Amino acid sequence: MKIALVNPNWKFEGSIYFGCREPHLPLEYGYSQALLRAAGHEVAIMDGQLEDLAPSEIENQIRQFDPAMTVVTTAPSYLFWRCAPPELRVPRELLSSISGIGGMKVIIGPHVSTTPRAALRKLNADVGIIGEPEEVLPVLAATPKDRWPRIASICYWNRGEVIVQGGHHQSNMQQLPVLRWPAKTIQNHRHHHHRFDSAPEGPGAEIETSRGCPYHCSFCAKDNFRSDYRKRPHHVVLEEIDGLIESGARYFYFVDEIFLPDSGLLNGIRERGIQFGIQTRIDLWKPEMLHLLGSAGCVSIEAGVESITEEGRDLLDKKCKLSTDELGERLIYAKEQVPFVQANLLECKVDDDDSIDRWRSRLLSHGVWANKPVPLFPYPGSPDYTKIWGAPDDMAWERAHAFYLQEYSRFSDIQEDRPLSLPELEKIA
């Protein structure tokens, strides 16, 4: 079977989306392609964002390839599944443009994983995968429609109704293959995600050593995808790094929800002489491990602190064992080992502005960047959403979006000054 794995060309005008807007390697498609090819399928990844393709150009590629199955994602990449654009404008526009071609339409991503009925209806797809897609796609490709009731973790149409069966799927990270990208793909990937110590020299690449998180912070939308913490084997990660180096990559960003201290992995990375960035919790890193992290080649740390008070961190269910002063000292020590360190702060409504300014100023005087607190979007699938409204229903994204726009008058620096409502964003011109 011919299968197209399509990443739309993402646009964010009017969106509250606060993730990076540059192209990133679609890791979920890399794994899926490898597993589908191993099952005997002919698979093409069509990356509209990396190649800056208009919907009509993607349509032409699909028409020429003539797949029996076309897969479309509802978030730019795995890196941003947990903070995806709430609106489905871009995938909806793409799926509308290929309604008469491309065979069976499959959707994956955080929207269908959290609100499967709403996502399937909005996008008019045939079937959606609930949770992580890599291991489900080969099963779906091998199963006739009349046997779909035997497949867990999918939703699909049956006699005008959307059938939802099974919980969210979690891939076996011990079994996922080494990703091997074409050299041309890596050469076109010039973005160095979250790198501020120097200008990019050569291509960048994304990679993951683990998936999921052992913590359950109130704001994190991970309950319906990438929930449990799972690690990839060291030798697989290092082999993947070696292949990326051979293809020209000069900077690596680990998309792990939480990059945890691991001396065995860091020593293996150090032997390769690369530069990389991570996102983590600074309270989990002891000074000696921060020293190893720096010597292994880390040049960028994005550290989730979230609140400058114990009350705020407790409210966010951080389960942080360090005091605010200790967190500051740990960040300052990290900056002595790593060229760029950022402390992320969220708007939790219990930290006063003067105290925040003083804490930020102290860190800035030591070279640590601490952002102004970012407003919290209550993502469907997060404990925050569930606390307010209960389990997500078909209107969960609209409800959360309207609440966010009503609750806050200012947003993060990279968001639109005047975001549109979700219904406005999801209209097709």
Sine and cosine of phi, psi and omega as CSV:
sin_phi,cos_phi,sin_psi,cos_psi,sin_omega,cos_omega
0.00,0.00,0.65,-0.76,0.12,-0.99
-1.00,0.06,0.75,-0.66,-0.05,-1.00
-0.74,-0.67,0.78,-0.62,0.06,-1.00
-0.97,-0.24,0.77,-0.63,0.07,-1.00
-0.95,-0.32,0.94,-0.34,-0.22,-0.97
-0.92,-0.39,0.80,-0.59,0.17,-0.99
-0.97,-0.26,0.90,-0.44,-0.02,-1.00
-0.89,0.45,0.23,-0.97,0.12,-0.99
-1.00,0.06,0.99,-0.17,-0.18,-0.98
-0.94,0.33,0.70,-0.71,0.11,-0.99
-0.81,-0.59,0.55,-0.84,-0.15,-0.99
-0.77,-0.64,0.30,0.95,0.00,-1.00
-0.86,0.51,0.77,-0.64,0.03,-1.00
0.98,0.21,0.02,1.00,-0.09,-1.00
-1.00,0.01,0.44,-0.90,0.14,-0.99
-1.00,0.06,0.01,1.00,-0.05,-1.00
-0.79,0.61,0.79,-0.62,-0.03,-1.00
-0.88,-0.47,0.25,0.97,0.10,-1.00
-0.99,0.11,0.11,-0.99,0.03,-1.00
-0.91,0.42,0.63,-0.78,-0.08,-1.00
-0.98,-0.20,0.09,1.00,0.04,-1.00
-0.99,0.12,0.35,-0.94,0.08,-1.00
-0.93,0.37,0.58,-0.81,0.08,-1.00
-0.74,-0.68,0.42,-0.91,0.00,-1.00
-0.88,0.48,0.79,-0.61,0.02,-1.00
-0.98,0.20,0.99,0.15,-0.10,-0.99
-0.83,0.56,-0.64,0.77,-0.03,-1.00
-0.87,0.49,-0.56,0.83,0.04,-1.00
-0.97,0.23,-0.53,0.85,0.05,-1.00
-0.88,0.47,-0.75,0.66,0.05,-1.00
-0.89,0.45,-0.71,0.70,-0.05,-1.00
-0.87,0.48,-0.68,0.73,0.02,-1.00
-0.86,0.50,-0.70,0.71,-0.02,-1.00
-0.89,0.46,-0.70,0.72,-0.03,-1.00
-0.94,0.33,-0.61,0.79,0.03,-1.00
-0.93,0.37,-0.64,0.77,0.04,-1.00
-0.91,0.42,-0.62,0.78,0.03,-1.00
-0.89,0.46,-0.44,0.90,0.03,-1.00
-1.00,0.03,0.05,1.00,0.11,-0.99
0.99,-0.14,0.18,0.98,-0.03,-1.00
-1.00,-0.05,0.43,-0.90,0.11,-0.99
-1.00,-0.10,0.87,-0.49,-0.19,-0.98
-0.79,-0.61,0.72,-0.70,0.06,-1.00
-0.81,-0.58,0.75,-0.66,0.16,-0.99
-1.00,-0.04,0.81,-0.59,0.04,-1.00
-0.90,-0.43,0.97,-0.26,-0.11,-0.99
-0.98,-0.20,1.00,-0.05,-0.04,-1.00
-0.90,0.44,-0.52,0.86,-0.02,-1.00
-0.97,0.24,-0.73,0.68,-0.01,-1.00
-0.89,0.45,-0.61,0.79,-0.03,-1.00
-1.00,-0.06,0.01,1.00,0.01,-1.00
0.79,0.62,0.84,0.54,-0.06,-1.00
-0.99,-0.13,0.68,-0.74,0.16,-0.99
-0.95,0.30,0.39,-0.92,0.05,-1.00
-0.79,0.61,-0.61,0.79,0.00,-1.00
-0.91,0.42,-0.55,0.83,0.02,-1.00
-0.95,0.31,-0.62,0.78,0.10,-1.00
-0.90,0.44,-0.67,0.74,0.05,-1.00
-0.83,0.55,-0.70,0.72,0.00,-1.00
-0.90,0.44,-0.65,0.76,0.03,-1.00
-0.89,0.46,-0.67,0.75,0.00,-1.00
-0.92,0.39,-0.66,0.75,0.01,-1.00
-0.88,0.48,-0.66,0.75,-0.01,-1.00
-0.94,0.34,-0.63,0.78,-0.01,-1.00
-0.96,0.27,-0.56,0.83,0.06,-1.00
0.84,0.54,0.86,0.50,-0.02,-1.00
-0.97,0.23,0.40,-0.92,0.13,-0.99
-1.00,0.04,-0.25,0.97,0.03,-1.00
-0.60,-0.80,0.73,-0.68,0.08,-1.00
-0.84,-0.54,0.81,-0.58,-0.02,-1.00
-0.96,-0.29,0.74,-0.67,0.01,-1.00
-0.79,-0.61,0.71,-0.70,-0.01,-1.00
-0.99,-0.11,0.45,-0.89,-0.01,-1.00
-0.97,-0.23,0.19,0.98,0.06,-1.00
-0.60,-0.80,0.49,-0.87,-0.10,-0.99
-0.84,0.54,-0.63,0.77,0.02,-1.00
-0.21,-0.98,0.19,-0.98,0.04,-1.00
-0.80,0.59,-0.53,0.85,-0.01,-1.00
-0.83,0.56,-0.49,0.87,-0.11,-0.99
-0.86,-0.51,0.37,0.93,0.09,-1.00
-0.88,0.48,-0.59,0.81,-0.08,-1.00
-1.00,0.07,-0.07,1.00,0.12,-0.99
-0.62,-0.78,0.78,0.63,-0.08,-1.00
-0.96,0.29,0.34,-0.94,0.18,-0.98
-0.85,0.53,0.78,-0.62,-0.02,-1.00
-0.89,0.46,-0.53,0.85,-0.08,-1.00
-0.99,0.15,0.44,-0.90,0.03,-1.00
-0.95,-0.32,0.43,0.90,-0.06,-1.00
-0.84,0.54,-0.75,0.66,-0.12,-0.99
-0.94,0.34,-0.79,0.62,0.05,-1.00
-0.90,0.44,-0.50,0.86,0.03,-1.00
-0.91,0.40,-0.69,0.73,0.02,-1.00
-0.88,0.47,-0.67,0.74,0.00,-1.00
-0.90,0.43,-0.75,0.66,-0.03,-1.00
-0.90,0.43,-0.55,0.84,0.06,-1.00
-0.90,0.43,-0.61,0.79,-0.05,-1.00
-0.95,0.31,-0.33,0.94,-0.02,-1.00
-0.90,-0.43,0.43,0.90,-0.10,-1.00
-0.88,0.48,-0.47,0.88,-0.04,-1.00
-0.99,-0.16,0.02,1.00,-0.03,-1.00
-0.71,-0.71,0.09,-1.00,0.14,-0.99
1.00,0.07,0.06,1.00,0.07,-1.00
0.93,0.37,-0.52,-0.85,-0.02,-1.00
-0.91,0.41,0.71,-0.71,-0.03,-1.00
-0.98,-0.19,0.83,-0.56,-0.01,-1.00
-0.88,-0.47,0.72,-0.70,0.08,-1.00
-0.91,-0.42,0.58,-0.81,0.07,-1.00
-0.74,-0.67,0.25,-0.97,0.08,-1.00
0.80,-0.60,0.00,-1.00,-0.08,-1.00
-0.92,0.38,-0.50,0.87,-0.04,-1.00
-0.93,0.36,-0.75,0.66,0.00,-1.00
-0.95,0.32,-0.42,0.91,0.04,-1.00
-0.96,0.28,-0.48,0.88,-0.08,-1.00
-0.98,-0.20,-0.67,0.74,0.00,-1.00
-0.77,-0.64,0.96,0.29,-0.15,-0.99
-0.87,0.49,-0.67,0.74,-0.04,-1.00
-0.91,0.42,-0.72,0.70,-0.02,-1.00
-0.90,0.44,-0.67,0.74,-0.02,-1.00
-0.90,0.43,-0.69,0.72,-0.02,-1.00
-0.90,0.43,-0.64,0.77,0.00,-1.00
-0.93,0.36,-0.72,0.70,-0.05,-1.00
-0.89,0.45,-0.62,0.78,-0.10,-0.99
-1.00,-0.08,-0.16,0.99,0.02,-1.00
0.81,0.59,0.65,0.76,0.06,-1.00
-1.00,0.03,0.25,-0.97,0.00,-1.00
-0.99,0.15,-0.61,0.79,-0.10,-0.99
-0.43,-0.90,0.52,-0.86,0.05,-1.00
-0.77,-0.64,0.45,-0.89,0.02,-1.00
-0.97,-0.25,0.77,-0.63,-0.04,-1.00
-0.99,-0.10,0.93,-0.36,-0.05,-1.00
0.98,-0.19,-0.49,-0.87,-0.08,-1.00
-0.98,0.18,0.72,-0.70,-0.24,-0.97
-1.00,-0.05,-0.30,0.95,-0.26,-0.97
-0.82,0.57,-0.72,0.69,-0.08,-1.00
-0.99,0.10,-0.32,0.95,-0.02,-1.00
-0.99,0.14,-0.58,0.82,-0.06,-1.00
-0.85,0.53,-0.71,0.71,0.04,-1.00
-0.89,0.46,-0.56,0.83,0.05,-1.00
-0.92,0.39,-0.70,0.72,0.01,-1.00
-0.89,0.46,-0.66,0.75,-0.01,-1.00
-0.91,0.42,-0.46,0.89,-0.06,-1.00
-1.00,-0.10,0.02,1.00,-0.13,-0.99
-0.90,-0.44,0.85,-0.53,0.08,-1.00
-0.87,0.49,0.46,-0.89,-0.09,-1.00
-0.85,0.53,-0.57,0.82,-0.03,-1.00
-0.94,0.34,-0.17,0.99,0.04,-1.00
-0.94,-0.33,0.16,0.99,0.04,-1.00
-0.84,0.54,-0.50,0.87,0.04,-1.00
-0.86,0.52,-0.25,0.97,0.02,-1.00
-1.00,0.07,-0.17,0.99,-0.08,-1.00
-1.00,-0.10,0.79,-0.61,0.06,-1.00
-0.99,0.14,0.40,-0.92,0.14,-0.99
0.91,0.41,0.66,0.76,0.13,-0.99
-0.70,-0.72,0.31,-0.95,0.17,-0.99
-0.75,-0.67,0.53,-0.85,-0.08,-1.00
-0.32,-0.95,0.25,-0.97,0.01,-1.00
-0.99,0.11,0.65,-0.76,0.11,-0.99
-0.53,-0.85,0.94,-0.34,0.00,-1.00
0.81,0.58,0.70,0.71,0.09,-1.00
0.99,0.12,-0.01,1.00,0.02,-1.00
-0.88,-0.47,0.48,-0.88,0.05,-1.00
-1.00,-0.03,0.85,-0.53,0.05,-1.00
-1.00,-0.09,0.78,-0.63,0.05,-1.00
-0.89,-0.46,0.84,-0.53,-0.04,-1.00
-0.70,-0.71,0.73,-0.68,0.03,-1.00
0.99,0.10,0.33,-0.94,0.06,-1.00
-1.00,0.08,-0.14,-0.99,-0.03,-1.00
-0.96,0.30,0.68,-0.73,-0.01,-1.00
-0.99,0.12,0.64,-0.77,0.10,-0.99
-0.85,-0.52,0.84,-0.54,-0.06,-1.00
-0.95,0.32,0.47,-0.88,0.05,-1.00
-0.99,0.16,0.98,-0.22,-0.09,-1.00
-0.94,0.35,-0.29,0.96,0.08,-1.00
-0.96,0.28,-0.35,0.94,-0.11,-0.99
-0.96,-0.30,-0.29,0.96,-0.02,-1.00
-0.89,0.46,0.62,-0.79,-0.15,-0.99
-0.98,0.21,0.21,-0.98,0.19,-0.98
-0.91,0.41,0.78,-0.62,0.04,-1.00
-0.99,0.15,0.72,-0.69,0.03,-1.00
-0.80,-0.61,0.93,-0.37,-0.05,-1.00
-0.99,-0.14,0.57,-0.82,0.12,-0.99
-0.85,0.53,0.60,-0.80,-0.01,-1.00
-0.84,0.55,-0.58,0.81,0.00,-1.00
-0.89,0.46,-0.64,0.77,0.03,-1.00
-0.87,0.49,-0.72,0.70,-0.01,-1.00
-0.92,0.39,-0.66,0.75,-0.01,-1.00
-0.89,0.46,-0.52,0.85,0.03,-1.00
-0.99,0.16,-0.16,0.99,-0.09,-1.00
-1.00,-0.09,1.00,0.09,-0.14,-0.99
-1.00,0.01,-0.21,0.98,-0.09,-1.00
-0.97,0.25,0.72,-0.70,0.13,-0.99
-0.96,-0.30,0.98,-0.19,-0.13,-0.99
-0.92,0.40,0.75,-0.66,0.05,-1.00
0.80,0.60,0.71,0.70,0.07,-1.00
-0.88,-0.47,0.82,-0.58,-0.07,-1.00
-0.73,-0.68,0.04,1.00,-0.05,-1.00
-0.99,0.16,-0.42,0.91,0.00,-1.00
-0.32,-0.95,0.25,-0.97,0.04,-1.00
-0.95,0.32,0.56,-0.83,0.01,-1.00
-0.87,0.50,0.70,-0.71,0.14,-0.99
-0.82,-0.57,0.98,-0.20,-0.05,-1.00
1.00,-0.02,0.13,-0.99,-0.08,-1.00
-0.93,0.37,0.37,-0.93,0.15,-0.99
-0.93,-0.38,0.16,-0.99,0.00,-1.00
-0.42,-0.91,0.48,-0.87,0.10,-0.99
-0.96,-0.27,0.47,-0.88,-0.05,-1.00
-0.39,-0.92,0.33,-0.94,0.09,-1.00
-0.73,-0.68,0.61,-0.79,0.08,-1.00
-0.97,-0.22,-0.30,0.95,-0.02,-1.00
-0.43,-0.90,0.16,-0.99,0.05,-1.00
-0.61,-0.79,0.59,-0.81,-0.04,-1.00
1.00,0.03,-0.03,-1.00,-0.06,-1.00
-0.48,-0.88,0.67,-0.74,0.02,-1.00
-0.97,0.22,-0.10,0.99,0.01,-1.00
-0.98,-0.21,0.26,-0.97,-0.04,-1.00
-0.71,-0.70,0.87,0.49,0.02,-1.00
-0.88,0.48,0.56,-0.83,-0.17,-0.98
-0.90,0.44,-0.46,0.89,-0.10,-0.99
-1.00,-0.02,-0.15,0.99,-0.16,-0.99
-1.00,0.07,0.83,-0.55,0.00,-1.00
-1.00,-0.01,0.99,0.15,-0.02,-1.00
-0.75,-0.66,0.03,1.00,-0.12,-0.99
-0.90,0.44,-0.49,0.87,-0.09,-1.00
-0.96,-0.29,0.15,0.99,0.09,-1.00
-0.22,-0.97,0.56,-0.83,0.05,-1.00
0.75,0.66,0.78,0.63,-0.07,-1.00
-1.00,0.04,-0.91,0.41,-0.07,-1.00
-0.95,0.32,0.59,-0.81,-0.01,-1.00
-0.98,0.22,0.81,-0.59,0.01,-1.00
-0.65,-0.76,0.65,-0.76,-0.04,-1.00
-0.95,-0.31,0.53,-0.85,0.17,-0.98
-1.00,0.06,0.51,-0.86,0.04,-1.00
-0.87,0.49,0.60,-0.80,-0.02,-1.00
-0.82,0.58,-0.71,0.70,-0.10,-0.99
-0.91,0.42,-0.50,0.86,0.04,-1.00
-0.94,0.35,-0.72,0.70,0.01,-1.00
-0.87,0.48,-0.72,0.70,-0.05,-1.00
-0.93,0.38,-0.59,0.81,0.06,-1.00
-0.91,0.42,-0.62,0.79,0.04,-1.00
-0.91,0.42,-0.67,0.75,0.06,-1.00
-0.86,0.51,-0.69,0.72,0.00,-1.00
-0.86,0.51,-0.68,0.74,0.02,-1.00
-0.91,0.42,-0.62,0.78,0.03,-1.00
-0.92,0.39,-0.61,0.79,0.06,-1.00
-0.88,0.47,-0.70,0.71,0.02,-1.00
-0.87,0.49,-0.51,0.86,0.01,-1.00
-1.00,0.09,0.00,1.00,0.11,-0.99
0.95,-0.30,0.00,1.00,-0.02,-1.00
-0.91,0.42,0.66,-0.75,-0.03,-1.00
-0.86,-0.51,-0.16,0.99,0.03,-1.00
-0.56,-0.83,0.65,-0.76,-0.07,-1.00
-0.83,-0.56,0.68,-0.73,0.11,-0.99
-0.87,-0.49,0.83,-0.56,0.00,-1.00
-1.00,0.08,0.88,-0.48,-0.10,-0.99
-1.00,0.08,0.08,1.00,0.00,-1.00
-0.74,0.67,0.68,-0.74,0.11,-0.99
-0.80,0.60,-0.63,0.78,0.01,-1.00
-0.54,-0.84,0.92,-0.39,0.01,-1.00
-1.00,0.09,0.95,-0.30,-0.11,-0.99
-1.00,-0.03,0.44,-0.90,0.05,-1.00
-0.84,0.54,0.74,-0.67,-0.03,-1.00
-0.42,-0.91,0.99,-0.14,-0.11,-0.99
-0.90,0.43,-0.59,0.81,0.00,-1.00
-0.88,0.47,-0.73,0.69,0.02,-1.00
-0.91,0.40,-0.70,0.71,-0.04,-1.00
-0.90,0.44,-0.60,0.80,0.05,-1.00
-0.91,0.41,-0.61,0.79,0.06,-1.00
-0.92,0.40,-0.62,0.78,0.04,-1.00
-0.92,0.39,-0.66,0.75,-0.04,-1.00
-0.86,0.51,-0.58,0.82,0.00,-1.00
-0.90,0.43,-0.35,0.94,-0.07,-1.00
-1.00,-0.06,-0.13,0.99,0.11,-0.99
0.89,0.46,0.61,0.79,-0.02,-1.00
-0.98,-0.18,0.12,-0.99,0.13,-0.99
-0.88,-0.47,0.62,-0.79,-0.09,-1.00
-0.45,-0.89,0.26,-0.97,0.05,-1.00
-0.81,-0.59,0.41,-0.91,-0.03,-1.00
-0.63,-0.77,0.27,-0.96,0.24,-0.97
-0.84,-0.54,0.69,-0.73,-0.15,-0.99
-0.33,-0.94,-0.09,-1.00,0.16,-0.99
-0.93,-0.36,0.84,-0.54,-0.10,-1.00
-0.93,0.37,-0.41,0.91,-0.02,-1.00
-0.94,0.35,-0.22,0.98,-0.01,-1.00
-1.00,-0.04,-0.05,1.00,-0.09,-1.00
-0.94,-0.33,0.90,-0.45,0.10,-0.99
-0.98,0.17,0.38,-0.92,-0.07,-1.00
-0.79,0.61,-0.66,0.75,-0.05,-1.00
-0.91,0.41,-0.55,0.84,0.04,-1.00
-0.97,0.25,-0.54,0.84,0.10,-0.99
-0.91,0.42,-0.59,0.81,0.06,-1.00
-0.90,0.44,-0.69,0.72,0.05,-1.00
-0.90,0.44,-0.65,0.76,0.02,-1.00
-0.85,0.53,-0.72,0.70,0.02,-1.00
-0.91,0.41,-0.67,0.74,-0.02,-1.00
-0.94,0.33,-0.36,0.93,0.04,-1.00
-0.98,0.21,-0.21,0.98,0.06,-1.00
0.90,-0.44,0.12,0.99,0.01,-1.00
-0.92,0.38,0.77,-0.64,0.01,-1.00
-0.85,-0.52,-0.02,1.00,-0.04,-1.00
-0.49,-0.87,0.82,-0.57,0.08,-1.00
-0.84,-0.55,0.81,-0.58,0.17,-0.99
-0.95,-0.31,0.95,-0.32,-0.15,-0.99
-0.95,-0.32,0.83,-0.56,0.02,-1.00
-0.99,0.16,0.97,-0.23,0.10,-1.00
-0.99,-0.14,-0.68,0.73,0.12,-0.99
0.97,0.26,-0.77,0.64,-0.02,-1.00
-0.64,-0.77,0.53,-0.85,0.00,-1.00
-1.00,-0.04,0.08,1.00,0.03,-1.00
-0.81,-0.58,0.46,-0.89,0.07,-1.00
-0.89,0.45,-0.59,0.81,0.03,-1.00
-0.86,0.50,-0.71,0.71,0.01,-1.00
-0.91,0.42,-0.68,0.74,-0.01,-1.00
-0.92,0.38,-0.58,0.81,0.07,-1.00
-0.92,0.40,-0.63,0.77,0.02,-1.00
-0.87,0.49,-0.56,0.83,0.01,-1.00
-1.00,0.03,0.05,1.00,0.04,-1.00
0.86,0.51,0.67,0.74,-0.04,-1.00
-0.96,0.28,-0.46,0.89,-0.07,-1.00
0.80,0.60,0.73,0.68,-0.01,-1.00
-1.00,0.03,0.76,-0.65,-0.06,-1.00
-1.00,-0.09,-0.08,1.00,0.02,-1.00
-0.99,-0.17,0.51,-0.86,0.10,-0.99
-0.97,0.24,0.17,-0.99,0.03,-1.00
-0.88,0.48,-0.67,0.74,0.03,-1.00
-0.89,0.45,-0.65,0.76,0.01,-1.00
-0.92,0.40,-0.60,0.80,0.06,-1.00
-0.89,0.46,-0.68,0.74,0.03,-1.00
-0.88,0.48,-0.70,0.72,0.00,-1.00
-0.90,0.44,-0.63,0.78,-0.01,-1.00
-0.92,0.38,-0.63,0.77,0.05,-1.00
-0.90,0.43,-0.66,0.75,0.01,-1.00
-0.91,0.42,-0.64,0.77,0.05,-1.00
-0.91,0.42,-0.64,0.77,0.02,-1.00
-0.87,0.50,-0.62,0.78,0.01,-1.00
-0.91,0.42,-0.45,0.89,0.07,-1.00
-0.95,0.31,-0.31,0.95,-0.04,-1.00
-0.97,-0.24,-0.46,0.89,-0.16,-0.99
-0.78,-0.63,0.71,-0.70,-0.11,-0.99
-0.87,0.50,-0.61,0.79,-0.02,-1.00
-0.77,-0.63,0.79,-0.61,0.03,-1.00
-0.75,-0.67,0.78,-0.62,0.04,-1.00
-0.86,-0.50,0.71,-0.71,0.11,-0.99
-0.97,-0.26,0.90,-0.44,-0.01,-1.00
-0.99,0.13,0.75,-0.66,0.08,-1.00
-0.87,-0.49,0.60,-0.80,0.04,-1.00
-0.89,-0.45,0.44,-0.90,0.03,-1.00
-0.98,0.18,0.98,-0.20,-0.03,-1.00
-0.95,-0.32,0.01,1.00,0.16,-0.99
0.94,0.35,0.25,0.97,0.10,-0.99
-0.85,-0.53,-0.15,0.99,0.01,-1.00
-0.99,-0.12,0.80,-0.60,-0.02,-1.00
-0.99,0.15,0.46,-0.89,-0.14,-0.99
-0.87,0.48,-0.65,0.76,-0.03,-1.00
-0.90,0.44,-0.67,0.74,0.02,-1.00
-0.91,0.42,-0.63,0.77,0.04,-1.00
-0.89,0.46,-0.71,0.71,-0.02,-1.00
-0.88,0.47,-0.66,0.75,0.01,-1.00
-0.91,0.42,-0.68,0.73,-0.02,-1.00
-0.91,0.40,-0.69,0.72,0.03,-1.00
-0.89,0.45,-0.67,0.74,-0.03,-1.00
-0.89,0.45,-0.64,0.77,0.02,-1.00
-0.89,0.45,-0.71,0.70,0.00,-1.00
-0.91,0.42,-0.68,0.73,0.00,-1.00
-0.88,0.48,-0.54,0.84,0.02,-1.00
-0.92,0.39,-0.32,0.95,0.06,-1.00
-0.97,-0.25,0.17,0.99,0.07,-1.00
1.00,0.04,0.10,0.99,0.02,-1.00
-1.00,-0.06,0.81,-0.59,0.02,-1.00
-1.00,0.07,0.81,-0.58,0.11,-0.99
-0.84,-0.53,0.87,-0.50,-0.06,-1.00
-0.96,0.26,0.35,-0.94,0.18,-0.98
-0.91,0.42,0.57,-0.82,-0.06,-1.00
-0.81,0.58,0.75,-0.66,-0.04,-1.00
-1.00,-0.07,0.72,-0.69,0.05,-1.00
-0.84,0.54,0.60,-0.80,-0.04,-1.00
-1.00,0.03,0.84,-0.54,0.15,-0.99
-1.00,-0.03,0.83,-0.55,-0.04,-1.00
-0.98,0.21,0.98,0.19,-0.07,-1.00
-0.85,0.52,0.74,-0.67,0.16,-0.99
-0.82,0.57,0.74,-0.67,-0.09,-1.00
0.98,-0.17,-0.09,1.00,0.06,-1.00
-0.99,-0.15,0.43,-0.90,0.09,-1.00
-0.85,0.53,-0.57,0.82,0.02,-1.00
-0.86,0.52,-0.71,0.71,0.02,-1.00
-0.88,0.47,-0.73,0.68,-0.06,-1.00
-0.89,0.46,-0.59,0.81,0.02,-1.00
-0.88,0.47,-0.60,0.80,-0.06,-1.00
-0.99,0.11,-0.71,0.70,-0.19,-0.98
-0.84,-0.54,-0.11,0.99,-0.09,-1.00
1.00,0.03,-0.27,-0.96,-0.04,-1.00
-0.89,0.46,0.61,-0.79,-0.01,-1.00
-0.88,0.48,0.69,-0.72,0.12,-0.99
-0.92,-0.40,-0.22,-0.97,-0.10,-1.00
-0.91,0.41,-0.34,0.94,-0.01,-1.00
-0.97,-0.25,0.31,0.95,-0.12,-0.99
-0.88,0.47,-0.69,0.72,-0.05,-1.00
-0.93,0.37,-0.66,0.75,0.04,-1.00
-0.88,0.47,-0.68,0.73,-0.03,-1.00
-0.90,0.44,-0.73,0.69,-0.01,-1.00
-0.91,0.41,-0.64,0.77,-0.03,-1.00
-0.92,0.40,-0.72,0.70,0.01,-1.00
-0.89,0.45,-0.65,0.76,0.04,-1.00
-0.88,0.48,-0.69,0.72,-0.02,-1.00
-0.89,0.46,-0.72,0.69,-0.01,-1.00
-0.92,0.40,-0.55,0.84,0.00,-1.00
-0.97,0.23,-0.55,0.83,-0.12,-0.99
-0.98,0.22,-0.54,0.84,-0.14,-0.99
-0.86,-0.51,0.62,-0.79,0.07,-1.00
-0.97,-0.24,-0.23,0.97,0.06,-1.00
-0.74,-0.68,0.45,-0.89,-0.09,-1.00
-0.78,-0.62,-0.16,-0.99,0.01,-1.00
-0.97,0.26,0.24,-0.97,-0.11,-0.99
-0.88,0.47,-0.48,0.88,-0.09,-1.00
-0.99,-0.14,0.06,1.00,0.06,-1.00
-1.00,0.03,0.28,-0.96,0.04,-1.00
-0.92,0.38,0.58,-0.81,0.03,-1.00
-0.90,0.43,-0.58,0.81,-0.03,-1.00
-0.78,-0.63,0.99,0.16,-0.02,-1.00
-0.89,0.45,0.50,-0.86,0.07,-1.00
-1.00,0.05,0.32,-0.95,0.09,-1.00
-0.95,0.33,0.31,-0.95,-0.02,-1.00
-0.89,0.46,-0.70,0.71,0.05,-1.00
-0.85,0.53,-0.62,0.79,0.02,-1.00
-0.92,0.40,-0.65,0.76,-0.04,-1.00
-0.92,0.40,-0.54,0.84,-0.11,-0.99
-1.00,-0.01,0.06,1.00,0.12,-0.99
-0.95,0.32,0.58,-0.81,0.10,-0.99
-0.98,-0.20,0.83,-0.56,-0.03,-1.00
-0.90,0.43,0.00,0.00,0.00,0.00
